[in-house]
Amino acid sequence: MAEVRLQEGETLENALRRFKRKVLQEDIIREVKRHAFYLKPGQKRRVKQALARKRNRKKMRRESE
């Protein structure tokens, strides 16, 4: 859980900016999106394999350049 305490003399905008950065670093948004809907185990496996294929294709393209 991301938590940011307002420091003395700090503006709310700066604290909000720190909070957003902390949320991005902790991958909270990604977790929320992942748990937004249920995937059957087979579907989850297919999605994982598709992402792996995509990563490998990208890696091969970079190596060939």
Steps between C-alpha positions, in 0.01 A plus 500: 500500500653827388502768763641852484507736795486871436834650602519834669481783248425261211225584259219256433601480134851381593361240739260378231789475255698290752195280558453436127867410462479260795189332356679448168807354671293254703299386193171553684314594182617184323379284790160669504458445126608137535240433770224698329352185345533126544695290252462126494830317554514395133439855381763632739750248361421601140542869582831429672625299202391771256692762699807275502479459120467876460806560722704244306406651163597844628828364635582327171425818305737700720777241467472491121548877470 
